[in-house]
Amino acid sequence: MSSLFGNLKKVGLNTFFFLLIGVIFLAKIFPEWGTSSSPIPLKQITGIGISVIFFFYGVKLNPRKLIQDLANWKLHLVVQVTTFLIFPLVILILYSIWGEENSYLWLGTFYLAALPSTVSSSVVMVSLAKGNLPAAIFNASISSMVGIFITPIWMELLLPDSAVAFDLTDTFIKLSLQVLLPLILGLFLHQFLNNWVSKNSKALKNLDQFIILLIVYTAFAESFAEKMFDGKTAIELFTLGGLMLLFFLFMMLLMHIISKALNFSDADRITVLFCGSKKSLVQGAVMGRVMFPDPIIFGVILLPLMIYHALQLIVGSAIAQRLGGR
């Protein structure tokens, strides 16, 4: 049991996870501090912080290593197709069957499905389960960059029929300036700044987490201020959690079947399972802030991702530990 808690801490179920829960309660108690009328310019601070996050993320990427890892193309293709095609299609099929109720939660679930994979927790879980670690690093890195383009395209396809206005061109411009440009700049400066980033990794990680906490707080504060969650019972939230758990387990089973059908090795299959099933809370928060400028709606849309994030850490870590001990 102690080793399980240790692994949970490694993949992110640590102080930061509980701070995420804490800022939601803080937003419920003090929503006025996270709204546009707040005397503290939290939106401007988070906007700058997002660019800083992706700049240093670009610095961490090794361009030469990314090129070398292109050889295992079949594995990479399966992970990326699962992340950006199969995930959204599954939600679209379910939506066509079960209809319109709680449309913002459906929209949030689809947004979750269209997001890229995580970087840190995917790589750590593949390592715990004794999978193909270089392939995991490659796919997690590529997924983050590809998602800047593919996630907005998916949302544009769905949103014309929803109650949320969405401008794809404007979104691409904002994401390019706020996310892609800093990432590319960091990538070019890898050889000059990588050592400094490595030495200050703990401080930079704390900065990343601080910005994510601000994004989550402001999103939920606006939603609470406008009473978007009024009428949502604890049973409904637990039901949503149960559905997210079933969704996560179903996707892992589906990826296991695909990997077996393609005769992947055990190491490659583990990489597909953990890189293909994860969704990034970091990119979901920062990209969502650009794509859903109405913070009142954004808080509700973010809810399925928050629940899925917690479940992928808890359940994924338990599965990774079991596979690693085989």
C-alpha positions in Angstrom: 0.0 0.0 0.0 2.8 2.4 0.8 4.4 1.8 -2.6 1.1 2.6 -4.2 0.8 5.9 -2.4 4.4 6.6 -3.4 3.6 6.0 -7.1 0.5 8.2 -6.8 2.7 11.0 -5.6 5.1 10.5 -8.5 2.3 10.9 -11.1 0.8 13.9 -9.6 -1.7 12.8 -6.9 0.2 15.0 -4.3 -0.2 18.3 -2.6 -1.0 20.0 -6.0 -3.9 17.7 -6.6 -5.4 18.6 -3.2 -4.7 22.3 -3.9 -6.8 21.9 -7.1 -9.7 20.7 -5.0 -9.0 23.5 -2.5 -9.1 26.3 -5.0 -12.5 25.1 -6.2 -13.8 25.4 -2.7 -12.1 28.8 -2.5 -13.9 29.8 -5.6 -17.2 28.7 -4.1 -16.6 30.8 -0.9 -14.9 33.9 -2.5 -16.1 34.0 -6.1 -15.7 37.8 -6.4 -11.9 37.6 -6.3 -11.9 35.5 -9.5 -14.3 37.5 -11.6 -13.5 40.3 -14.1 -14.4 42.9 -11.5 -11.7 41.7 -9.1 -9.2 44.4 -8.1 -6.4 41.9 -8.8 -5.8 41.4 -12.6 -5.7 37.5 -12.4 -6.6 37.1 -16.1 -3.7 39.1 -17.2 -1.4 37.3 -14.8 -2.5 33.9 -16.1 -2.2 35.0 -19.7 1.5 35.8 -19.2 2.0 32.7 -17.1 0.6 30.4 -19.9 3.2 31.8 -22.3 6.0 31.2 -19.8 4.8 27.6 -19.2 5.1 26.7 -22.9 8.3 28.6 -23.4 10.1 26.5 -20.8 8.3 23.3 -22.0 9.9 24.0 -25.4 13.3 24.5 -23.8 13.0 21.0 -22.3 12.4 19.3 -25.7 15.4 18.0 -27.4 15.0 18.5 -31.2 17.6 15.9 -32.1 16.0 13.3 -29.9 12.6 13.9 -31.4 13.9 13.3 -34.9 15.6 10.1 -33.8 12.4 8.7 -32.3 10.4 8.9 -35.6 11.5 5.3 -36.5 8.8 3.5 -34.5 6.1 5.0 -36.6 3.4 2.3 -36.2 3.4 2.8 -32.4 3.3 6.6 -32.7 0.5 6.4 -35.2 -1.7 4.3 -32.9 -1.1 6.6 -29.9 -1.9 9.7 -31.9 -4.9 8.3 -33.7 -6.3 7.0 -30.3 -5.7 10.4 -28.7 -7.1 12.7 -31.4 -9.5 10.5 -33.4 -10.9 7.5 -31.5 -11.5 9.4 -28.2 -13.6 12.2 -29.8 -15.5 9.7 -32.0 -16.5 7.6 -29.0 -18.0 10.7 -27.3 -19.8 11.7 -30.5 -21.4 8.3 -30.8 -22.5 8.4 -27.2 -23.8 11.9 -27.6 -25.9 10.9 -30.6 -27.5 8.1 -28.5 -28.2 9.9 -25.2 -29.0 13.4 -26.4 -29.1 16.9 -25.2 -29.4 17.0 -21.4 -26.6 18.9 -19.6 -25.2 20.1 -22.9 -22.3 22.0 -21.3 -21.2 18.8 -19.5 -21.4 17.0 -22.8 -19.4 19.8 -24.4 -16.9 19.5 -21.6 -16.6 15.7 -22.1 -16.0 16.2 -25.8 -13.4 18.9 -25.1 -11.7 16.4 -22.8 -11.8 13.8 -25.5 -10.2 16.2 -28.1 -7.3 17.2 -25.8 -3.7 15.9 -26.2 -2.1 13.5 -23.8 -0.2 14.4 -20.7 3.6 14.5 -20.6 4.8 13.9 -17.1 2.2 11.4 -15.8 2.2 9.4 -19.1 6.0 9.0 -19.0 6.1 8.1 -15.3 3.4 5.5 -15.6 5.1 3.9 -18.6 8.3 3.8 -16.5 6.4 2.2 -13.6 4.8 -0.4 -15.8 8.2 -1.1 -17.6 7.0 0.0 -21.0 8.9 1.6 -24.0 10.1 4.8 -22.2 11.7 6.6 -25.2 8.5 6.1 -27.3 6.4 7.4 -24.3 8.5 10.6 -24.2 8.3 11.1 -27.9 4.5 10.6 -28.1 3.7 12.8 -25.1 5.8 15.6 -26.5 4.4 15.3 -30.1 0.9 15.1 -28.7 1.2 18.4 -26.9 2.4 20.2 -30.0 -0.2 18.6 -32.4 -3.0 19.3 -29.9 -2.5 23.0 -30.4 -4.0 22.6 -33.9 -6.2 19.5 -33.7 -8.1 20.3 -30.5 -9.5 23.6 -31.8 -10.5 22.0 -35.2 -12.5 19.4 -33.3 -14.2 22.0 -31.2 -15.0 24.1 -34.3 -16.8 21.0 -35.8 -18.9 20.5 -32.8 -19.6 24.0 -31.5 -21.7 25.5 -34.4 -24.5 23.3 -33.0 -23.9 24.3 -29.4 -24.7 27.4 -27.4 -21.1 28.5 -27.3 -19.8 30.8 -30.0 -16.4 29.8 -31.4 -14.1 31.5 -34.0 -11.5 29.0 -35.3 -9.3 31.6 -37.0 -9.3 33.8 -33.9 -8.5 30.8 -31.7 -5.6 29.7 -33.9 -4.2 33.2 -33.8 -4.5 33.4 -30.0 -3.1 29.9 -29.4 -0.2 30.6 -31.9 0.8 33.8 -30.1 0.2 32.6 -26.5 1.2 28.9 -26.8 2.9 27.9 -30.1 5.2 30.8 -30.5 6.7 30.6 -27.0 7.0 26.8 -27.4 8.9 27.1 -30.7 11.1 29.8 -29.3 12.0 27.6 -26.3 12.7 24.7 -28.7 15.3 26.8 -30.6 16.9 27.9 -27.3 17.1 24.3 -26.0 20.9 24.1 -26.2 21.4 27.4 -24.5 18.9 27.2 -21.6 18.4 23.5 -21.0 21.0 23.2 -18.3 19.6 26.2 -16.5 16.0 24.8 -16.7 17.2 21.5 -15.4 18.9 23.2 -12.4 15.7 25.2 -11.6 13.2 22.5 -12.5 11.6 22.5 -9.0 11.0 26.3 -9.1 9.6 26.1 -12.7 7.3 23.2 -11.7 6.0 25.3 -8.8 5.4 28.2 -11.3 3.5 25.9 -13.7 1.3 24.6 -10.8 0.6 28.2 -9.6 -0.6 29.3 -13.0 -2.9 26.2 -13.3 -4.3 26.9 -9.9 -5.1 30.5 -11.0 -6.8 29.3 -14.2 -8.9 26.8 -12.3 -9.8 29.3 -9.6 -10.9 32.0 -12.0 -12.9 29.6 -14.2 -14.9 28.2 -11.3 -15.2 31.6 -9.5 -17.0 33.0 -12.6 -19.2 30.0 -12.8 -20.1 30.1 -9.1 -20.7 33.8 -9.3 -23.3 33.3 -12.0 -24.8 30.2 -10.3 -23.9 27.9 -13.1 -23.7 24.9 -10.7 -27.0 25.6 -9.0 -29.3 22.6 -9.2 -26.3 20.2 -9.5 -26.6 17.6 -6.8 -23.9 15.5 -5.2 -25.5 12.4 -6.8 -25.1 14.0 -10.3 -21.5 14.8 -9.6 -20.8 11.2 -8.4 -22.6 9.9 -11.5 -20.4 12.0 -13.7 -17.4 10.6 -11.9 -18.6 7.1 -12.4 -19.1 7.7 -16.1 -15.6 9.2 -16.4 -14.2 6.1 -14.8 -16.1 3.8 -17.2 -14.9 6.0 -20.1 -11.2 5.7 -19.0 -11.4 1.9 -18.5 -13.2 1.4 -21.8 -10.5 3.4 -23.7 -7.7 1.4 -22.0 -9.5 -1.9 -23.0 -9.9 -0.7 -26.5 -6.2 0.2 -26.8 -5.2 -3.1 -25.4 -7.3 -4.9 -28.1 -5.8 -2.7 -30.8 -2.2 -3.3 -29.6 -2.8 -7.1 -29.4 -4.3 -7.1 -33.0 -1.2 -5.3 -34.3 1.1 -7.8 -32.4 2.9 -5.1 -30.4 5.4 -6.2 -27.8 4.5 -5.9 -24.2 6.6 -2.8 -23.8 5.0 -1.1 -26.8 1.5 -2.1 -25.6 2.1 -0.5 -22.2 3.2 2.7 -23.9 0.0 2.7 -26.0 -2.1 2.1 -22.9 -0.7 4.9 -20.8 0.1 7.5 -23.5 -3.2 7.0 -25.4 -5.5 7.0 -22.4 -4.2 10.2 -20.6 -5.6 13.7 -21.2 -3.7 16.9 -20.2 -5.2 19.1 -17.5 -2.5 21.6 -18.1 -3.3 22.1 -21.8 -7.0 21.7 -21.2 -6.8 24.6 -18.7 -4.6 26.9 -20.8 -6.1 26.2 -24.2 -9.7 26.2 -22.8 -9.1 29.7 -21.4 -8.4 30.9 -25.0 -11.1 28.8 -26.7 -13.9 29.5 -24.2 -13.6 33.2 -23.4 -16.8 33.2 -21.4 -15.4 32.1 -18.0 -18.8 31.3 -16.7 -19.3 28.5 -19.2 -15.6 27.5 -19.0 -15.9 26.4 -15.3 -18.6 23.9 -16.2 -16.8 22.7 -19.3 -13.7 22.1 -17.2 -15.5 19.9 -14.7 -15.3 16.6 -16.6 -11.6 17.1 -17.3 -10.9 17.7 -13.6 -12.7 14.5 -12.6 -11.0 12.5 -15.4 -7.6 13.9 -14.4 -8.0 12.6 -10.8 -9.2 9.2 -12.0 -6.4 8.7 -14.6 -3.9 9.4 -11.8 -5.5 7.1 -9.2 -6.6 4.2 -11.5 -3.7 4.5 -13.9 -1.1 4.4 -11.2 -2.7 1.2 -9.7 -2.7 -0.4 -13.2 0.9 0.7 -13.9 2.1 -0.7 -10.5 0.4 -4.0 -11.2 1.9 -4.3 -14.7 5.3 -3.3 -13.4 5.2 -6.0 -10.8 4.4 -8.8 -13.2 
